[in-house]
Amino acid sequence: MLDSTPTSLSTTPTNELPFRLLAGEGYIKHDNLTDGIIYLTAYRLFISTEKARDSSIDCPIRSIDSIYIKDHI
């Protein structure tokens, strides 16, 4: 069984994240999208868009089966 837990986590002040971290959850990375920002933690993938105020997608990592990249982000 492969361990998918990252060995090193990035550090960022948690007050800069648009969500609260869960107990044991570690911030990994964020990047800009065309119309928002994507955040990756040890537990979730969080996508925040700028088009609609307070519009976001919060997806648990274990619920993702596969990813298809349509456009370069």
C-alpha positions in Angstrom: 0.0 0.0 0.0 1.4 3.4 -1.0 1.4 6.2 1.4 0.0 9.3 -0.3 0.8 11.7 2.6 3.2 14.4 1.5 6.6 14.3 3.3 6.9 18.1 3.5 4.2 20.6 3.8 4.4 24.3 2.8 3.8 26.8 5.5 1.4 29.7 5.2 -0.5 31.6 7.8 -3.8 29.9 8.3 -5.6 33.3 8.4 -4.8 33.7 4.7 -6.8 30.6 3.8 -10.5 31.1 2.8 -11.4 28.1 5.0 -10.6 26.7 8.5 -8.2 23.8 8.6 -9.4 20.6 10.3 -7.5 18.9 13.1 -4.5 17.3 11.5 -5.0 18.9 8.1 -1.9 20.5 6.6 -1.7 23.1 3.9 0.3 22.0 0.9 0.0 24.5 -2.0 -2.1 27.1 -3.8 -2.1 28.4 -7.3 -3.9 31.0 -9.4 -6.5 30.0 -11.9 -8.0 32.1 -14.8 -10.9 33.2 -12.6 -10.0 32.1 -9.1 -7.6 30.3 -6.8 -7.1 26.6 -6.1 -5.8 25.3 -2.7 -4.5 21.8 -1.9 -4.3 20.4 1.6 -3.7 16.9 3.0 -7.5 16.4 3.2 -9.1 18.5 0.4 -9.1 20.4 -2.9 -10.6 23.8 -2.5 -11.4 26.0 -5.5 -12.5 29.6 -5.0 -13.8 31.6 -8.0 -13.8 35.4 -8.4 -16.8 35.5 -10.8 -19.5 34.9 -8.1 -18.9 36.2 -4.6 -18.6 33.5 -2.0 -18.6 30.8 -4.7 -16.4 27.8 -4.0 -16.0 24.1 -4.3 -14.7 22.0 -1.4 -13.9 18.4 -2.4 -12.4 15.8 0.0 -9.3 14.3 -1.6 -10.4 10.7 -1.1 -13.5 11.3 -3.1 -11.5 12.1 -6.3 -11.2 9.0 -8.5 -9.4 10.6 -11.5 -8.6 14.0 -12.9 -8.8 15.0 -16.6 -7.0 18.3 -17.4 -8.8 20.0 -20.2 -7.0 23.4 -20.4 -3.6 24.4 -19.1 -4.1 26.1 -15.8 
